[in-house]
């Protein structure tokens, strides 16, 4: 293969690659003009609880406060009567 023919083949291949690159760039520009929908923003703040989760928390807190109060002592009722936080009699 002579050198002149090799150079011509390379120039032909270069032109072919330039056309392919130009067409790909055109596709990229037209695809870029299509608005891409933004991802939905993450919610901030507290997560809302389902009714079953709320029930679990309620039971857990009921057990917690029952343990904190301990057995009903007359001393506890006197203290609550003095502070006025006891339940009113019916």
C-alpha positions as a Markdown table, in Angstrom:
| # | Residue | x | y | z |
|---|---|---|---|---|
| 1 | Unk | 0.0 | 0.0 | 0.0 |
| 2 | Unk | 1.5 | 3.3 | -0.9 |
| 3 | Unk | 1.6 | 6.2 | 1.4 |
| 4 | Unk | -0.6 | 8.5 | -0.7 |
| 5 | Unk | -3.4 | 5.9 | -0.7 |
| 6 | Unk | -3.1 | 5.4 | 3.1 |
| 7 | Unk | -3.4 | 9.2 | 3.7 |
| 8 | Unk | -6.5 | 9.4 | 1.5 |
| 9 | Unk | -8.1 | 6.5 | 3.4 |
| 10 | Unk | -7.4 | 8.2 | 6.7 |
| 11 | Unk | -8.9 | 11.6 | 5.5 |
| 12 | Unk | -12.0 | 9.7 | 4.3 |
| 13 | Unk | -12.3 | 8.0 | 7.7 |
| 14 | Unk | -11.8 | 11.4 | 9.4 |
| 15 | Unk | -14.6 | 13.0 | 7.4 |
| 16 | Unk | -16.9 | 10.0 | 8.2 |
| 17 | Unk | -16.1 | 10.4 | 12.0 |
| 18 | Unk | -16.7 | 14.1 | 11.8 |
| 19 | Unk | -20.2 | 13.5 | 10.3 |
| 20 | Unk | -21.0 | 11.0 | 13.0 |
| 21 | Unk | -19.8 | 13.3 | 15.7 |
| 22 | Unk | -21.8 | 16.2 | 14.3 |
| 23 | Unk | -25.0 | 14.0 | 14.2 |
| 24 | Unk | -24.4 | 12.9 | 17.8 |
| 25 | Unk | -23.9 | 16.5 | 18.9 |
| 26 | Unk | -27.2 | 17.4 | 17.2 |
| 27 | Unk | -29.0 | 14.6 | 19.0 |
| 28 | Unk | -27.5 | 15.8 | 22.3 |
| 29 | Unk | -28.7 | 19.4 | 21.7 |
| 30 | Unk | -32.2 | 18.3 | 20.8 |
| 31 | Unk | -32.4 | 15.9 | 23.7 |
| 32 | Unk | -31.1 | 18.6 | 26.0 |
| 33 | Unk | -33.9 | 21.0 | 25.0 |
| 34 | Unk | -36.5 | 18.5 | 26.3 |
| 35 | Unk | -37.2 | 19.6 | 29.8 |
| 36 | Unk | -36.1 | 16.9 | 32.3 |
| 37 | Unk | -38.6 | 16.6 | 35.1 |
| 38 | Unk | -36.9 | 17.4 | 38.5 |
| 39 | Unk | -36.9 | 14.7 | 41.1 |
| 40 | Unk | -39.5 | 15.3 | 43.8 |
| 41 | Unk | -38.1 | 17.1 | 46.7 |
| 42 | Unk | -37.6 | 15.1 | 49.9 |
| 43 | Unk | -40.1 | 15.8 | 52.6 |
| 44 | Unk | -38.8 | 17.6 | 55.5 |
| 45 | Unk | -40.0 | 17.4 | 59.1 |
| 46 | Unk | -41.4 | 14.6 | 61.0 |
| 47 | Unk | -42.7 | 11.4 | 59.4 |
| 48 | Unk | -46.3 | 10.8 | 60.0 |
| 49 | Unk | -47.3 | 7.6 | 61.7 |
| 50 | Unk | -49.7 | 5.0 | 60.5 |
| 51 | Unk | -52.5 | 4.0 | 63.0 |
| 52 | Unk | -50.7 | 0.8 | 63.8 |
| 53 | Unk | -47.5 | 2.6 | 64.6 |
| 54 | Unk | -49.4 | 5.0 | 66.7 |
| 55 | Unk | -51.1 | 2.2 | 68.6 |
| 56 | Unk | -47.6 | 0.6 | 69.3 |
| 57 | Unk | -46.3 | 3.8 | 70.6 |
| 58 | Unk | -49.4 | 4.2 | 72.8 |
| 59 | Unk | -49.0 | 0.8 | 74.3 |
| 60 | Unk | -45.3 | 1.3 | 74.9 |
| 61 | Unk | -45.8 | 4.6 | 76.6 |
| 62 | Unk | -48.6 | 3.2 | 78.7 |
| 63 | Unk | -46.2 | 0.5 | 80.0 |
| 64 | Unk | -43.5 | 3.1 | 80.5 |
| 65 | Unk | -45.7 | 5.4 | 82.6 |
| 66 | Unk | -47.2 | 2.5 | 84.6 |
| 67 | Unk | -43.6 | 1.5 | 85.5 |
| 68 | Unk | -42.7 | 5.1 | 86.4 |
| 69 | Unk | -45.7 | 5.5 | 88.7 |
| 70 | Unk | -45.2 | 2.1 | 90.4 |
| 71 | Unk | -47.8 | 0.7 | 92.7 |
| 72 | Unk | -50.5 | 3.1 | 93.9 |
| 73 | Unk | -49.3 | 4.5 | 97.3 |
| 74 | Unk | -51.3 | 6.7 | 99.7 |
| 75 | Unk | -48.3 | 9.0 | 99.7 |
| 76 | Unk | -48.7 | 9.6 | 96.0 |
| 77 | Unk | -52.4 | 10.5 | 96.3 |
| 78 | Unk | -51.6 | 12.9 | 99.2 |
| 79 | Unk | -49.0 | 14.6 | 97.1 |
| 80 | Unk | -51.4 | 15.0 | 94.2 |
| 81 | Unk | -54.1 | 16.3 | 96.4 |
| 82 | Unk | -51.8 | 19.0 | 97.8 |
| 83 | Unk | -50.8 | 20.1 | 94.3 |
| 84 | Unk | -54.3 | 19.9 | 93.0 |
| 85 | Unk | -53.5 | 17.6 | 90.2 |
| 86 | Unk | -55.7 | 14.7 | 91.4 |
| 87 | Unk | -58.8 | 13.8 | 89.4 |
| 88 | Unk | -62.0 | 15.5 | 90.7 |
| 89 | Unk | -64.5 | 13.2 | 92.6 |
| 90 | Unk | -67.7 | 12.5 | 90.7 |
